[in-house]
Amino acid sequence: MGRATHRVRACSLQELPPGTARKLRIAFPAIAIFNLDGTVYAVEDLCTHAFALLSEGRVEGTSVRCPLHRSQFDVRTGEPLCGPATESLRTYEVEVIAGEVIVHIETSLFGTSA
């Protein structure tokens, strides 16, 4: 049985040009949304090594570099590409519907029960 999720509008695709990131603060932890050449991905915004917001990091191809200690993550999978981070980021399902970016967030991240 799948987990209960909310479909949350993050932004319009127009507000997220290719090669950029945005923060979605509706859940905890916050979620970073990336547009990689027209495909949108969402991952946990907090670096798994130390407190740093990946939405403020540098997007390089299919990865983001942490602005604090330079860990690098593949935004498609959440996997760390170089240290000091060794743990993967949580990833989220994303849809683009009629030009709107929709992120599927587990109900538990809102502090409610399913």
C-alpha positions as a printed Julia matrix, in Angstrom:
114×3 Matrix{Float64}:
  0.0    0.0     0.0
  1.42   3.4    -1.01
  1.92   6.32    1.31
 -0.63   9.13    1.34
  0.58  12.22   -0.49
 -0.52  15.78   -1.11
 -0.12  17.32   -4.54
  1.32  20.78   -3.95
  1.7   23.52   -6.56
  5.27  24.76   -6.28
  5.4   27.41   -9.01
  4.76  27.89  -12.68
  7.3   26.38  -15.05
  7.87  29.91  -16.32
  9.08  30.89  -12.81
 11.69  28.11  -12.92
 13.91  28.59  -16.0
 16.31  25.78  -17.02
 19.4   25.65  -14.81
 17.71  27.24  -11.8
 16.35  26.16   -8.42
 13.53  27.25   -6.11
 12.65  26.45   -2.54
  9.29  24.98   -1.51
  8.81  25.71    2.2
  5.46  24.04    2.73
  6.98  20.81    4.07
  9.67  19.99    6.6
 12.38  19.69    5.65
 12.08  22.24    2.87
 12.2   20.94   -0.7
 14.47  22.22   -3.49
 13.04  22.17   -7.01
 15.37  22.15  -10.02
 14.78  22.62  -13.75
 17.38  20.66  -15.7
 16.9   21.49  -19.37
 13.1   21.4   -19.08
 12.8   18.38  -16.75
 11.89  19.26  -13.18
 13.18  17.4   -10.12
 12.62  17.84   -6.39
 14.88  16.81   -3.52
 15.24  17.56    0.16
 16.68  21.07    0.42
 18.99  20.35    3.35
 22.46  18.94    2.66
 22.93  15.59    4.38
 26.39  16.61    5.62
 25.72  19.89    7.42
 23.06  22.56    7.6
 23.1   24.2     4.18
 20.31  24.89    1.71
 20.86  23.21   -1.63
 18.39  25.58   -3.3
 21.13  28.19   -2.74
 23.81  25.96   -4.27
 25.24  25.99   -7.76
 23.49  23.91  -10.43
 26.05  22.17  -12.65
 24.54  19.94  -15.35
 22.45  17.36  -13.46
 23.93  18.14  -10.06
 23.87  20.75   -7.34
 26.87  21.78   -5.28
 26.3   22.55   -1.6
 27.15  26.2    -0.88
 28.71  25.39    2.51
 31.16  22.48    2.17
 30.9   21.79   -1.59
 29.3   18.34   -1.42
 27.69  17.55   -4.75
 24.42  15.66   -5.36
 22.7   14.29   -8.46
 19.31  16.06   -8.34
 17.71  13.29  -10.41
 18.42  10.58   -7.82
 19.51  12.39   -4.65
 22.78  10.41   -4.64
 25.92  12.17   -3.33
 28.56  12.56   -6.06
 31.38  13.82   -3.85
 32.0   14.4    -0.16
 31.98  15.31    2.48
 28.3   14.19    2.23
 27.8   10.41    2.08
 24.02  10.09    2.56
 21.47  10.47   -0.23
 18.83  13.17   -0.33
 15.13  12.31   -0.21
 13.57  12.73   -3.64
  9.99  13.67   -4.54
  7.74  12.93   -7.48
  7.16  15.98   -9.7
  4.62  16.62  -12.47
  4.2   19.57  -14.78
  0.51  20.05  -15.55
 -0.64  22.9   -17.79
  2.61  24.78  -17.09
  2.36  24.35  -13.28
  5.0   22.46  -11.25
  3.31  20.01   -8.86
  5.26  18.18   -6.14
  3.92  15.07   -4.4
  4.67  15.35   -0.67
  4.03  12.62    1.89
  1.21  13.5     4.26
  3.48  12.76    7.23
  5.73  15.69    6.26
  2.82  18.02    7.01
  2.47  16.6    10.53
 -0.93  15.04    9.78
 -2.01  11.44    9.65
 -3.38   9.65    6.63
